[in-house]
Amino acid sequence: MESRIQRSGRTGRPPRLSQEAILVAAQRILDTEGPERLSMRRLAREMSSTAMALYHHVQDKDELLLLLLDAHARRYPRPEL
């Protein structure tokens, strides 16, 4: 018999981490503990994950900080030139 179930092409668990979730958690650490406490290990602990898992979504802490800065800047309207 032929199966009529359509598969998504992906198997296994759905990803628990996303760049967006990482940025939200990083911002929470910045807001509550300050920038001196933000590290990849601290962020991983906040997300119940490992630092190595974070590196699948952000290259390093510098990129994380740039993404946070970009997300913050997008909150404000750009003036018309």
C-alpha positions in Angstrom: 0.0 0.0 0.0 1.2 3.5 -0.8 1.5 5.9 2.1 -0.2 9.3 1.6 1.5 11.0 4.5 3.4 14.1 3.4 6.7 14.7 5.2 8.3 18.0 5.8 11.7 16.7 4.8 13.2 17.2 8.3 13.4 14.5 10.8 14.2 14.6 14.5 13.5 17.2 17.1 12.5 20.7 16.0 15.3 23.2 16.8 15.0 24.7 20.3 17.3 27.6 19.6 16.9 30.4 17.1 18.7 33.6 16.5 15.7 35.5 17.6 15.4 33.5 20.9 19.1 34.0 21.5 18.8 37.8 21.0 15.8 38.0 23.4 17.7 36.1 26.1 20.9 38.2 25.6 18.8 41.4 25.9 17.3 40.0 29.1 20.8 39.5 30.6 21.9 43.0 29.5 18.8 44.5 31.1 18.9 42.6 34.4 22.6 41.9 35.0 24.5 44.5 32.9 26.9 44.1 29.9 29.8 42.9 32.0 27.8 39.7 32.8 26.9 38.8 29.2 29.0 36.0 27.9 28.3 33.1 25.6 28.5 30.7 28.5 26.1 32.8 30.6 23.8 33.1 27.7 23.8 29.3 27.1 23.0 28.8 30.8 20.1 31.2 30.5 18.8 29.2 27.6 19.4 25.8 29.2 21.8 25.0 26.3 25.5 24.9 25.6 27.7 27.6 24.4 28.7 25.5 21.3 25.0 25.2 20.3 24.8 29.1 20.2 27.6 29.2 17.7 25.3 27.5 15.1 23.3 30.7 15.2 25.8 33.5 15.9 29.5 33.5 14.9 30.8 34.9 18.1 30.1 37.5 20.9 31.0 40.3 18.6 28.3 39.3 16.1 25.9 38.8 18.9 26.5 42.4 20.1 26.1 43.7 16.5 22.8 41.9 16.1 21.6 43.3 19.4 22.6 46.8 18.3 20.9 46.4 15.0 17.7 45.1 16.7 17.7 48.1 19.0 18.2 50.5 16.1 15.3 49.0 14.2 12.9 50.1 17.0 13.3 53.7 16.0 11.8 55.2 12.8 14.3 56.4 10.2 14.0 60.0 9.2 13.2 60.8 5.6 16.2 62.2 3.7 
